[in-house]
Amino acid sequence: MAEKKYVIAVDSGTQSVRAIIFDCEGNEVAVSQVQHEPYFSLNPGWAEQNTDDYWSCFCQVTKAAMEKSGVDPKLIAGLGITTQRTTCVPVDRDGKALRPAIIWLDQRKVENPPPLSFAAKALFGAAGLYEIIRYVRKNSKFLWIKQNEPEIYKKTYKFMQISGWLVKRLTGEYKDSVGMVTGLWPLDFKRLKWESMGIAYEAFGLEREHMVDIYPPDTILGQVSAAASAETSLPVGLPVVVGAGDKQSELLGAGGIDPGIGVISFGTATCMDVITRKFVSDKSLRYFTWPGAVPRTWNIEMFIYRGFWMVTWFKQEFGYRESLEAEKRGIAPEVILDEIIRTIPAGSMGLMLQPHWTPMTSSKYNKGSIIGFGDVHTRAHIYHAIPDPFIISKFFADCFSHPNPNTHSIFAAKPDIFIDSYADAFSYFLTYSISKAELNSKSNADFNFESVSVPSRGLVEWVRFYRSDNKCNANIRAVVWRTVAT
């Protein structure tokens, strides 16, 4: 039997689906990405997506990645999946979605939750959980469907997340990873199992039978079926693993396997994550504690709902000129936008954007705004202001006041003008981390190396890697800094 030399990973995100084939050394062999509609909204605050788009894009990217790579399918060891989280997909007994998915951005409420049973009131009241349960019932998507779409609720065999729905399409199994369970699901987050008490499901508007089987993140959940193989070009019998949610996977991929490492991720939402091997929680909901990508760990997570979704918003509403220019030059519109803001100083000359197009759970009355306009400001200043609120957000800044002076911190993102803005604002300096293949293929003469220590919280050792033409390489995947004890 030929030695398995490759793995394929698929990330089904809020705005796109991407497949990457890696070799056993961690080098990228082939990448494919397909955009889909971020969401549609039938009513204010709603956010839904068509599940057919998930599968269509999944098939497109796996086919394209396999074709680009030229890899013999027999040499692929397995398929790893991560997806956006906290998404509700009700399915029938055949695994067919009964309605569009309600995604994590959705803000709909249950207007008049039915009263709890006497036993539930007594139990939750005695445990001091009554206020939390009130919040759960007002925000439960399962209970909303039960009240507002009773025919769909009656037909529902399982409530799934996108990851579990993809596993069903690929393998025929109703299975998922515990690492995917975040938000309002009846999980015992400390024990990493579904709640054992049936009365807990009443609060969510669920039955225990509605839940799929969940397993640790390193579990093979099934094998690709012949039918799925025909649609995806993945080999029949390929093992399928769901590691964890997108943010937990980003933390793991950026090397965040120690509590002294923090990761800021620039996606649709802007998040900060830190791993912990001891379960902790915050009743004020300033941060959340979710199952980690590493078995028997948790992620402490803080986030702003509208992170780099704001970039897409700006591009669609104000970036028509740049989109046309990008099409002519055959590059992404963001490249053009980066070019026009490079001379704008940090702080956008007093322009400030509050990114609360969707309010936080702990600050539900927040609204988005842009203030501080003067006669010097242009569209470019508005675009430049997008990352600034993430930089100065107090709860992110507090997280970096780490008592350990040897803290490593990582920004898991493409290095561009926004990343530099973060670094400048925090007075930290960065190391650009280049893929192993890129370093092996380049001589030292192709890069400019700088290393210097400067005052900060302790000393900061930093290195910036640039190509000799002063352009960051496209294969760079992360930026890292390290503080050094004084």
Summary of the structure (lengths in Angstrom):
residues: 486
radius of gyration: 23.2
end to end distance: 55.0
largest distance: 74.4
contacts: 1538
relative contact order: 0.09
helix: 33%
strand: 26%
